[in-house]
Amino acid sequence: MMDVKRIISKVEKSYIKSNLKKEERIDGRNLWEYREFKIKSDTIASAEGSADVFLGDTRIITGLKYEIGEPFPDLPDEGVCTIMAELLPVASPLFERGPPDEQSIELARVVDRGIRHADCVQTQKLCIKENEAVYILFVDMYVINYDGNLIDAGGVSALTTLLSAHLPEGKIGDDGLEWTGKYLTGDDLVNELPLVLTYGKIDDIVFLDPSLPEELMCDGKISISVTEDKITSIQKSGAATFSIDEIKDLCKRSLEIGQKLRKELDLPQYKSSLK
Amino acid sequence: MPLIIKDEYPEKLFRKDGKRLDGRDLTDLRDIKLDVGVIKNADGSAYLEWGNNKIFAAVYGPREVHPHHLAKPDRGILRVFYRMATFSVFDRKRPAPGRREKEISMIVADCLEPILFLELYPGTSFEVFIEVIDADGGTRCASTTVAALALADAGIPMKSLVSAVAVGKIDGKRVVDLSGIEDKAGEADLPCAITWYNEEISLLQFDGDMDLEEMNDFLDMAKEALVKIHKLQLEALRSKYVSLTETNNKDEGEN
């Protein structure tokens, strides 16, 4: 059992701060270093794609389900991909039961926007028949253990889940919907691999991947989603302010760190082998 | 390799060689894997894989009761919250808790309460959160089994563990531990749990039809299977301390 408190003691705060001033972290990392990612994919038999992602001790399990429904009238030939997050009360004494709160909605929306604006999910491939039938994907993230920085872990978890997808391929025949026996997989669905990088800010020090104590005491955070060469979404949260120079610097860093991380994680290896 | 679950009932629930569809004999359990201490933030936790069921249980407590009016001045209360993930079943489950989940939460709480010394903790609550990540029949029994383990992992004084299993009738034959398909297509399903300190039944539900002789036989079959499950639970609890001792010895050796 870990000792999780809502409030960080003054002693611990000053310890974290004095370390940050020396460009060090209490867990031994430098300012621009991630904790270790551990990824498993396709662990859930009932889901059409899934991922079990650890970022340090933060753990998120994500699963993919689908329904066949009608497309939106303004996008008649495109499927829909929705992302939901739930902060389970198993994950931390800080999480309570009940309908989604601000924190879980922010997690789902930031991950969603990072993926949506990156040309990641090929929604046209999710169309079975124009104006009539499309796949509606539900990517549902469940936080199993909370040790800070849910957004970055959630981003990797959602993306791995989409890559591991194996949706039964349907077509509209004379008697309505028929299954062809083949599968739509991550190969068909996913193009770009967006990653979201979250930075915490304490006083005037900015650092990557806040751990739980850092997250609880930080003045604010900024999450930047990047593809190989583009920035696709930004979310500033918390009561901190960032200077324009800081933001410029973080955008540049995000592209660099993102490229490195994308290589390290090698997410395409989690694609489903079904065809 | 993913398993594709088809949501259609097979005509026969036994293969030509007399075994069940997943290759088991009548009284075989599915493979059960138990692990404790898997969620670091929780006071106690356990993880179970039982066939294709995958379930986490976490215990928090004794802690303050929210909402406050539920607190009892003379004893602690036990609250159980059983939930299924949206992707744990064939058709996506709606995210909000349904009637089935609330009922199972209640019967699991009623089943676990006798093993605790709640009178030692007046004014507090123990909360057990059960998350079914993947479901394939028998989740209420699997949840009870893993929740008892999480309570033990939390170091809460207990009279004994609880083990649970379902027995039932498929294609006219009596079997132990029904899988998802057997549960849906079979004729009878009887989940039950036993508290080991007095060897009495603490959870019992039944749907189907059977005569008196069958009922007697079912309860004996269940007892036999429960003994096996109890052994696995005790092993899982012990193995945590075995691995702790091993790491300690190693550390001492290095120093």
Contacts between the chains, C-beta under 8 A, distances in Angstrom:
chain1	res1	chain2	res2	distance
A	1	B	40	7.2
A	1	B	41	7.5
A	1	B	42	6.7
A	1	B	43	5.3
A	1	B	44	7.6
A	2	B	40	5.0
A	2	B	41	5.6
A	4	B	41	5.4
A	42	B	1	8.0
A	42	B	2	5.2
A	43	B	54	7.6
A	43	B	134	7.9
A	44	B	54	6.9
A	44	B	87	6.3
A	44	B	88	7.3
A	44	B	133	6.3
A	44	B	134	4.6
A	45	B	2	6.4
A	45	B	3	4.0
A	45	B	5	6.3
A	45	B	52	4.8
A	45	B	134	5.8
A	45	B	136	7.1
A	46	B	5	6.0
A	46	B	52	7.5
A	46	B	87	6.3
A	46	B	88	5.5
A	46	B	89	5.8
A	46	B	90	6.4
A	46	B	134	5.3
A	46	B	135	6.4
A	46	B	136	7.3
A	47	B	87	3.9
A	47	B	88	7.7
A	47	B	134	7.5
A	50	B	87	6.9
A	57	B	40	5.4
A	61	B	85	7.7
A	61	B	133	5.9
A	63	B	85	6.3
A	63	B	86	7.1
A	63	B	87	2.9
A	63	B	88	7.5
A	63	B	133	7.7
A	64	B	87	6.6
A	65	B	86	6.2
A	65	B	87	4.8
A	65	B	91	8.0
A	65	B	92	3.8
A	66	B	92	7.8
A	67	B	92	6.6
A	84	B	86	7.5
A	84	B	95	6.6
A	86	B	95	6.9
A	88	B	83	7.7
A	88	B	129	6.8
A	88	B	131	5.8
A	89	B	58	7.7
A	89	B	60	7.7
A	89	B	81	7.1
A	89	B	127	7.4
A	89	B	129	4.9
A	90	B	39	5.9
A	90	B	42	6.5
A	90	B	45	7.3
A	90	B	56	5.8
A	90	B	57	7.6
A	90	B	58	3.7
A	90	B	129	4.4
A	90	B	131	5.6
A	91	B	39	7.1
A	91	B	41	6.4
A	91	B	58	7.9
A	92	B	41	4.7
A	93	B	41	6.7
A	93	B	60	5.8
A	93	B	63	7.6
A	96	B	66	7.7
A	97	B	81	6.2
A	99	B	96	7.5
A	138	B	86	6.5
A	138	B	87	7.6
A	138	B	92	5.7
A	140	B	85	6.9
A	140	B	86	4.6
A	140	B	87	5.8
A	140	B	95	7.4
A	142	B	85	5.7
A	142	B	131	7.0
A	142	B	133	7.2
A	144	B	39	6.5
A	144	B	56	6.3
A	144	B	131	7.6
A	145	B	39	5.1
A	145	B	40	5.8
A	145	B	41	5.7
A	146	B	41	6.3
A	147	B	40	7.3
A	147	B	41	7.5
A	166	B	2	6.1
A	272	B	2	7.0
A	273	B	1	7.4
A	274	B	2	7.1
